[in-house]
Amino acid sequence: MYAKCGALSCARALFDQVDSKDLILWNVMIACYGNHGHGKAALSLFLKMRETNLKPDHATFASLLSALGHSGLVKEGKYLFDAMVNEYEIQPSEKHYACMVDLLARAGKVEEACQLIETMNTKPGLAIWVALLSGCHNNGKLLIGEIAAKKILESNPEDLGIYALVSNFFSLARKWDEVAVLRTIMKMTGMRKVPGCSVVEVNGKHEAFLMEDKNHHQYLDIVLILNSLDHQIKAIKYVLDPITFAA
């Protein structure tokens, strides 16, 4: 709960208070660091876990590799992927491969990511190609990116975000015909982004608010209060402290 709210220090304090930590608890804490982009902290925690003689499992390495990828720790990720296979004798699943492809592609090493894909014993799934395409898009690797984009379209994804990624890549590559085809497909199939939703509890009752939704029975009252708060903030010339907000 603390980690989902970004309160990693509180989550770590609770973690440290547990005397007898099982593998699940270690995995959860490693994943928490990874989800918030703290790859070095996740790696440090993994090394401490090894000192307890607990044997990491598939979930441990999936969380750890994801954390290292989001932090750009390529060397460490490659070392631990090899250790997973050779030292711990864990056969990598598609999720592990996807994490490694993402790690390499994020760092611009898309050619190395392709070589890794070729070593897979099973047919690469959608997650693999999406990770590769994302890296190609961010690093301007058009030739390999086009291969990944075609593989993605062959799988007929139903996720609007994936179509948007492919469309953005084709725009980057100036392949306007492909962009037009994708937009037509999205329109004909009725694909649309699921609106954001927030739920708050007031006096034991849950209230749901959708993005751009004006159907709440107290909508006008809420708008009046928000406008009033906005004027008050501007009146005192309040400047948001980014450090406080991030905490």
C-alpha positions as a Markdown table, in Angstrom:
| # | Residue | x | y | z |
|---|---|---|---|---|
| 1 | Met | 0.0 | 0.0 | 0.0 |
| 2 | Tyr | 2.8 | 2.4 | 1.0 |
| 3 | Ala | 4.7 | 1.7 | -2.2 |
| 4 | Lys | 1.8 | 2.2 | -4.5 |
| 5 | Cys | 1.4 | 5.6 | -3.0 |
| 6 | Gly | 5.1 | 6.4 | -3.6 |
| 7 | Ala | 5.9 | 6.2 | 0.1 |
| 8 | Leu | 8.9 | 3.9 | -0.4 |
| 9 | Ser | 10.6 | 5.0 | 2.8 |
| 10 | Cys | 7.6 | 3.8 | 4.8 |
| 11 | Ala | 7.4 | 0.6 | 2.9 |
| 12 | Arg | 11.1 | -0.1 | 3.5 |
| 13 | Ala | 10.7 | 0.7 | 7.2 |
| 14 | Leu | 8.0 | -1.9 | 7.5 |
| 15 | Phe | 10.0 | -4.4 | 5.4 |
| 16 | Asp | 13.0 | -3.9 | 7.7 |
| 17 | Gln | 10.9 | -4.6 | 10.8 |
| 18 | Val | 10.1 | -8.1 | 9.7 |
| 19 | Asp | 12.6 | -10.5 | 11.3 |
| 20 | Ser | 11.9 | -13.6 | 9.2 |
| 21 | Lys | 11.4 | -12.4 | 5.6 |
| 22 | Asp | 10.2 | -15.0 | 3.1 |
| 23 | Leu | 10.9 | -14.9 | -0.6 |
| 24 | Ile | 7.5 | -13.3 | -1.4 |
| 25 | Leu | 8.3 | -10.3 | 0.8 |
| 26 | Trp | 11.7 | -9.8 | -0.8 |
| 27 | Asn | 10.2 | -10.0 | -4.2 |
| 28 | Val | 7.5 | -7.4 | -3.3 |
| 29 | Met | 10.0 | -4.9 | -2.0 |
| 30 | Ile | 12.3 | -5.4 | -5.1 |
| 31 | Ala | 9.3 | -4.8 | -7.3 |
| 32 | Cys | 8.3 | -1.7 | -5.4 |
| 33 | Tyr | 11.7 | -0.2 | -6.0 |
| 34 | Gly | 11.5 | -1.2 | -9.7 |
| 35 | Asn | 8.1 | 0.3 | -10.2 |
| 36 | His | 9.3 | 3.7 | -9.0 |
| 37 | Gly | 12.5 | 3.7 | -11.1 |
| 38 | His | 14.9 | 2.9 | -8.3 |
| 39 | Gly | 17.0 | 0.3 | -10.0 |
| 40 | Lys | 20.1 | 0.6 | -7.9 |
| 41 | Ala | 18.0 | 0.2 | -4.7 |
| 42 | Ala | 16.4 | -2.9 | -6.2 |
| 43 | Leu | 19.8 | -4.3 | -7.0 |
| 44 | Ser | 21.2 | -3.5 | -3.6 |
| 45 | Leu | 18.2 | -5.3 | -2.0 |
| 46 | Phe | 18.6 | -8.3 | -4.2 |
| 47 | Leu | 22.3 | -8.6 | -3.1 |
| 48 | Lys | 21.2 | -8.5 | 0.5 |
| 49 | Met | 18.7 | -11.2 | -0.2 |
| 50 | Arg | 21.4 | -13.4 | -1.6 |
| 51 | Glu | 23.3 | -13.1 | 1.7 |
| 52 | Thr | 20.3 | -14.7 | 3.5 |
| 53 | Asn | 20.8 | -17.9 | 1.3 |
| 54 | Leu | 17.3 | -17.5 | -0.1 |
| 55 | Lys | 17.1 | -18.7 | -3.7 |
| 56 | Pro | 15.5 | -16.2 | -6.1 |
| 57 | Asp | 12.8 | -17.4 | -8.4 |
| 58 | His | 11.2 | -16.4 | -11.7 |
| 59 | Ala | 9.4 | -13.5 | -10.1 |
| 60 | Thr | 12.5 | -12.1 | -8.4 |
| 61 | Phe | 14.4 | -11.8 | -11.7 |
| 62 | Ala | 11.4 | -10.5 | -13.6 |
| 63 | Ser | 11.1 | -7.6 | -11.1 |
| 64 | Leu | 14.8 | -7.1 | -10.9 |
| 65 | Leu | 15.4 | -7.0 | -14.7 |
| 66 | Ser | 12.5 | -4.6 | -15.1 |
| 67 | Ala | 13.9 | -2.3 | -12.4 |
| 68 | Leu | 17.4 | -2.3 | -14.0 |
| 69 | Gly | 16.0 | -1.6 | -17.4 |
| 70 | His | 14.1 | 1.4 | -16.3 |
| 71 | Ser | 17.2 | 2.7 | -14.6 |
| 72 | Gly | 19.5 | 2.1 | -17.6 |
| 73 | Leu | 21.7 | -0.4 | -15.8 |
| 74 | Val | 22.5 | -2.5 | -18.8 |
| 75 | Lys | 25.7 | -4.1 | -17.6 |
| 76 | Glu | 24.1 | -5.2 | -14.4 |
| 77 | Gly | 21.0 | -6.5 | -16.2 |
| 78 | Lys | 23.0 | -8.6 | -18.6 |
| 79 | Tyr | 25.1 | -10.1 | -15.8 |
| 80 | Leu | 22.0 | -11.0 | -13.8 |
| 81 | Phe | 20.2 | -12.5 | -16.8 |
| 82 | Asp | 23.2 | -14.8 | -17.3 |
| 83 | Ala | 23.3 | -15.6 | -13.6 |
| 84 | Met | 19.6 | -16.5 | -13.6 |
| 85 | Val | 20.2 | -19.1 | -16.3 |
| 86 | Asn | 23.7 | -20.4 | -15.4 |
| 87 | Glu | 23.9 | -20.0 | -11.7 |
| 88 | Tyr | 20.3 | -20.5 | -10.6 |
| 89 | Glu | 19.3 | -22.7 | -13.5 |
| 90 | Ile | 16.1 | -20.8 | -14.2 |
| 91 | Gln | 14.9 | -21.0 | -17.7 |
| 92 | Pro | 13.9 | -17.5 | -18.9 |
| 93 | Ser | 10.2 | -17.0 | -19.7 |
| 94 | Glu | 8.9 | -14.6 | -22.3 |
| 95 | Lys | 8.5 | -12.0 | -19.5 |
| 96 | His | 12.2 | -12.3 | -18.7 |
| 97 | Tyr | 13.1 | -11.9 | -22.4 |
| 98 | Ala | 10.7 | -9.0 | -22.7 |
| 99 | Cys | 12.5 | -7.3 | -19.8 |
| 100 | Met | 15.9 | -7.9 | -21.4 |
| 101 | Val | 14.7 | -6.6 | -24.8 |
| 102 | Asp | 13.3 | -3.6 | -23.1 |
| 103 | Leu | 16.6 | -3.0 | -21.2 |
| 104 | Leu | 18.7 | -3.3 | -24.3 |
| 105 | Ala | 16.4 | -1.3 | -26.6 |
| 106 | Arg | 16.0 | 1.5 | -24.1 |
| 107 | Ala | 19.8 | 1.9 | -24.1 |
| 108 | Gly | 19.8 | 2.0 | -27.9 |
| 109 | Lys | 21.2 | -1.5 | -28.3 |
| 110 | Val | 18.4 | -2.7 | -30.6 |
| 111 | Glu | 20.8 | -4.9 | -32.6 |
| 112 | Glu | 21.8 | -6.7 | -29.5 |
| 113 | Ala | 18.1 | -7.0 | -28.5 |
| 114 | Cys | 17.4 | -8.6 | -31.9 |
| 115 | Gln | 20.2 | -11.1 | -31.3 |
| 116 | Leu | 18.7 | -12.0 | -28.0 |
| 117 | Ile | 15.3 | -12.5 | -29.6 |
| 118 | Glu | 16.8 | -14.9 | -32.1 |
| 119 | Thr | 18.1 | -17.1 | -29.2 |
| 120 | Met | 14.5 | -17.7 | -27.9 |
| 121 | Asn | 13.3 | -21.3 | -28.0 |
| 122 | Thr | 9.7 | -20.1 | -28.5 |
| 123 | Lys | 8.0 | -17.7 | -30.9 |
| 124 | Pro | 8.4 | -14.2 | -29.6 |
| 125 | Gly | 5.1 | -12.8 | -28.4 |
| 126 | Leu | 3.6 | -9.3 | -28.5 |
| 127 | Ala | 5.3 | -8.0 | -25.4 |
| 128 | Ile | 8.7 | -8.7 | -27.0 |
| 129 | Trp | 8.0 | -6.8 | -30.2 |
| 130 | Val | 6.4 | -3.9 | -28.3 |
| 131 | Ala | 9.5 | -3.5 | -26.2 |
| 132 | Leu | 11.7 | -3.6 | -29.2 |
| 133 | Leu | 9.6 | -1.1 | -31.2 |
| 134 | Ser | 9.5 | 1.3 | -28.2 |
| 135 | Gly | 13.3 | 1.3 | -28.1 |
| 136 | Cys | 13.6 | 1.8 | -31.8 |
| 137 | His | 11.1 | 4.7 | -31.7 |
| 138 | Asn | 13.0 | 6.4 | -28.9 |
| 139 | Asn | 16.4 | 5.9 | -30.5 |
| 140 | Gly | 15.5 | 6.5 | -34.1 |
| 141 | Lys | 16.3 | 2.9 | -35.3 |
| 142 | Leu | 14.0 | 2.8 | -38.3 |
| 143 | Leu | 15.0 | -0.4 | -40.1 |
| 144 | Ile | 14.7 | -2.7 | -37.1 |
| 145 | Gly | 11.7 | -0.7 | -35.8 |
| 146 | Glu | 9.8 | -1.4 | -39.1 |
| 147 | Ile | 10.3 | -5.2 | -38.6 |
| 148 | Ala | 9.0 | -5.0 | -35.0 |
| 149 | Ala | 6.0 | -2.9 | -36.2 |
| 150 | Lys | 5.0 | -5.4 | -38.8 |
| 151 | Lys | 5.3 | -8.2 | -36.2 |
| 152 | Ile | 3.0 | -6.3 | -33.9 |
| 153 | Leu | 0.4 | -5.8 | -36.6 |
| 154 | Glu | 0.5 | -9.5 | -37.5 |
| 155 | Ser | -0.7 | -10.3 | -34.0 |
| 156 | Asn | -3.8 | -8.1 | -34.3 |
| 157 | Pro | -3.5 | -6.3 | -30.9 |
| 158 | Glu | -6.6 | -4.9 | -29.3 |
| 159 | Asp | -4.8 | -2.3 | -27.2 |
| 160 | Leu | -5.3 | 1.2 | -28.5 |
| 161 | Gly | -1.9 | 2.2 | -26.9 |
| 162 | Ile | -0.1 | -0.3 | -29.0 |
| 163 | Tyr | -1.7 | 0.9 | -32.2 |
| 164 | Ala | -0.7 | 4.5 | -31.1 |
| 165 | Leu | 2.9 | 3.4 | -30.6 |
| 166 | Val | 3.0 | 1.8 | -34.1 |
| 167 | Ser | 1.3 | 4.8 | -35.6 |
| 168 | Asn | 3.8 | 7.2 | -34.0 |
| 169 | Phe | 6.7 | 5.1 | -35.2 |
| 170 | Phe | 5.4 | 5.1 | -38.8 |
| 171 | Ser | 5.0 | 8.9 | -38.4 |
| 172 | Leu | 8.7 | 9.1 | -37.3 |
| 173 | Ala | 9.7 | 7.1 | -40.4 |
| 174 | Arg | 7.5 | 9.3 | -42.6 |
| 175 | Lys | 5.4 | 6.3 | -43.8 |
| 176 | Trp | 2.2 | 8.3 | -44.1 |
| 177 | Asp | 0.3 | 5.6 | -46.0 |
| 178 | Glu | 0.8 | 3.2 | -43.1 |
| 179 | Val | -0.3 | 5.9 | -40.6 |
| 180 | Ala | -3.5 | 6.5 | -42.6 |
| 181 | Val | -4.3 | 2.7 | -42.7 |
| 182 | Leu | -3.8 | 2.4 | -38.9 |
| 183 | Arg | -6.0 | 5.3 | -38.1 |
| 184 | Thr | -8.7 | 3.9 | -40.4 |
| 185 | Ile | -8.5 | 0.6 | -38.6 |
| 186 | Met | -8.7 | 2.3 | -35.2 |
| 187 | Lys | -11.7 | 4.2 | -36.3 |
| 188 | Met | -13.5 | 1.3 | -38.0 |
| 189 | Thr | -13.0 | -1.0 | -35.0 |
| 190 | Gly | -14.2 | 1.6 | -32.6 |
| 191 | Met | -11.1 | 1.7 | -30.6 |
| 192 | Arg | -11.0 | 4.4 | -28.0 |
| 193 | Lys | -8.9 | 5.1 | -24.9 |
| 194 | Val | -10.5 | 4.1 | -21.6 |
| 195 | Pro | -11.1 | 7.3 | -19.7 |
| 196 | Gly | -9.2 | 7.9 | -16.5 |
| 197 | Cys | -11.2 | 7.3 | -13.3 |
| 198 | Ser | -10.7 | 8.4 | -9.7 |
| 199 | Val | -12.6 | 7.0 | -6.7 |
| 200 | Val | -12.8 | 8.8 | -3.3 |
| 201 | Glu | -14.6 | 7.8 | -0.1 |
| 202 | Val | -16.6 | 10.4 | 1.7 |
| 203 | Asn | -18.6 | 9.5 | 4.9 |
| 204 | Gly | -18.4 | 5.8 | 4.0 |
| 205 | Lys | -19.7 | 6.3 | 0.5 |
| 206 | His | -17.6 | 5.8 | -2.6 |
| 207 | Glu | -17.8 | 8.5 | -5.4 |
| 208 | Ala | -16.4 | 7.8 | -8.9 |
| 209 | Phe | -15.2 | 10.5 | -11.2 |
| 210 | Leu | -14.5 | 9.9 | -14.9 |
| 211 | Met | -12.4 | 12.2 | -17.0 |
| 212 | Glu | -14.6 | 14.9 | -18.6 |
| 213 | Asp | -17.6 | 13.4 | -16.9 |
| 214 | Lys | -20.2 | 16.1 | -15.8 |
| 215 | Asn | -22.9 | 13.7 | -14.6 |
| 216 | His | -22.1 | 13.7 | -10.9 |
| 217 | His | -25.1 | 15.0 | -8.9 |
| 218 | Gln | -22.9 | 17.6 | -7.2 |
| 219 | Tyr | -20.9 | 18.6 | -10.3 |
| 220 | Leu | -21.7 | 22.3 | -10.2 |
| 221 | Asp | -20.9 | 22.6 | -6.5 |
| 222 | Ile | -17.6 | 20.8 | -7.0 |
| 223 | Val | -16.7 | 23.2 | -9.8 |
| 224 | Leu | -17.5 | 26.3 | -7.7 |
| 225 | Ile | -15.3 | 25.0 | -4.9 |
| 226 | Leu | -12.4 | 24.2 | -7.2 |
| 227 | Asn | -12.7 | 27.6 | -8.8 |
| 228 | Ser | -12.6 | 29.2 | -5.4 |
| 229 | Leu | -9.5 | 27.2 | -4.4 |
| 230 | Asp | -7.9 | 28.2 | -7.7 |
| 231 | His | -8.4 | 31.9 | -7.0 |
| 232 | Gln | -7.1 | 31.6 | -3.4 |
| 233 | Ile | -4.0 | 29.8 | -4.6 |
| 234 | Lys | -3.3 | 32.5 | -7.2 |
| 235 | Ala | -4.0 | 35.3 | -4.7 |
| 236 | Ile | -1.2 | 34.1 | -2.4 |
| 237 | Lys | 1.0 | 33.5 | -5.4 |
| 238 | Tyr | 1.7 | 29.9 | -4.2 |
| 239 | Val | 4.5 | 28.2 | -6.1 |
| 240 | Leu | 4.5 | 24.4 | -6.0 |
| 241 | Asp | 7.6 | 22.9 | -4.4 |
| 242 | Pro | 8.5 | 20.0 | -6.8 |
| 243 | Ile | 10.5 | 18.2 | -4.2 |
| 244 | Thr | 7.7 | 18.2 | -1.7 |
| 245 | Phe | 5.2 | 17.1 | -4.4 |
| 246 | Ala | 7.5 | 14.2 | -5.5 |
| 247 | Ala | 7.8 | 13.0 | -1.9 |
